Amino acid sequence: MGRVGDKGHNCVPYNVIRDISKNKERLVHFIGVGGVSMYSLARLTHLFGATISGSDRDESTRLQELRLLGARINVGHSEDNVRGADLVVYSQAIGMDNPEILYATRHGIPIVSRAEYLGALMLDYSTRIGISGSHGKSTTTAMLDLIFSHAGVDPTVLSGSELPIGSPFRVGSKGAMIYEACEYKDSFLRFTPTISVALNLELDHTDYFADINALKLSFKRALDRADDFALVNCDDENLRSIINDIKTKVITFGSSEGSDYRYSITAFRDGGFDFTVSRFGNVLGHFELNVPGAFNVSNATAAIAVAIEYGIDVCLIREAIGSYSGIAGRLEYIGKRYGRPVFYDYAHHPTEISASINALKIYTRQPLTVVFKPHTFSRTKSLWREFCDSLSLADHLIITDIFPARESPIEGITSERLAADIYNALYCPDEHILSAIDLYTHGAIVLMGAGNYDKIKKEILKT
């Protein structure tokens, strides 16, 4: 379990990290501060009291917002950026050859990962709820934020996506923290939760995890870190296989018989669902969810279960879930192109792609044009056949260049080849996407993937 005095893998004690973060005379520097998680941690540190600085590769709105707080924020990475820092925090996207990390190493400045830093700071919060899973983390985090806020709990929230308030970070009290617990590079093993939630588990991040068994072990260890209990989706085969090995108290949820919290969809509506939830066989009540995608009913049930266990009244939970309208990047309607509805969806794993395509087909009742940007070469390589199967559900498919993120190209792994393996798919570089959409497709449009679509999203709506 996480305790004061714990150390991250960089051997900086958590109590030392916390002491630095609360001292206005100390400077904490964030490398990659424009990323969603790093931006939120910089904001949190500013609230704790320390002085903050940071750097990132590109200019962004988040960098500008941090400057308004008085932070020294630089575009580009340089040794000069880290001079005078008492602690350096880096994101997983940053390589160890980064000049700021090298400078800190040479000069004995403590260095910690984003996960280690958050693991230390969250110890100031009474209840710490970590949301893990291959899919649905941001959605479930946003649902819990809405429920807790509606109930007057005033949570502090760190999300991987923009919350309805227009920021991935909600400033709240120290009674409860809700955060996304990402598995990449075992990040969630650095956290110190009181409640751990596992939504689902599928093979991913194959640049780090050798196989599904390695990923299962990592999830098991992460769930074991919960002080109070772990909430686990027993509909998920991979999670179900590790339940008996989890040492902490386990509460299950799902649609299957035997789930501690069991949901049942009772009606399908345009853009939503009616469903019931029972707890240990006793019906809690009927709920409405006004967003598409049956998978979101599972996410909502996880949020409902956590809120019930926390002690929030069912009536307040029902009101909050009924008012949930989605978050940015998840089946998000962004406008029209020549009368055609346009959506953006972050789906970048085959299971997510299949679920989002099916949900949008039902929701729009139109043929669906999918513009897909694969995310990382390693994921594309390891899940090649699965990508072919899921993307083939599109009525029209345009595949654009792979977004490399942190990776170098892999020989033979290209978008051109992926398109060639899928019937009726078209490869198209970014600069020709709009022409291809207009000339060769019809119906609703969805830009899909975790890569950078900012420019395309702006251009596609200029009609």
Protein Blocks (a to p, Z undefined) as FASTA:
>chain_A
ZZehiacfkopafklmmmmmmmmkbccddehklpmklmmmmmmmmmnopacddddfbdcf
klmmmmmnopacdedjdfklmgoiabdcddfkbcfkbfklmmmmmnopacddfklmmmmm
mmmpmbacddedjehklmmmmmmmmmmmmnonopadddfbdcfkopabdcddfkbccddd
dfehhlmmmpccfbdcdfbdcdehkllmmblmlmmmmmmmmmmmpmkbccddfkbmklmm
mmmmpmbdcddedjbehiabacddfbdcehiacddddeehiafbdcddfbehjklmmmmm
mmmmmmmmnopafklmmmmmmmpgbjehiapafbdeehiacdddfbfbfklmmmmmmmmm
mmnopacddddddehjklmmmmmmmmmmmmmmpmbdcdddddekjaccdehiafklmmmm
pghiacddfklmmmmmmmmggcjdddedjbdfklmmmmmmmZZ
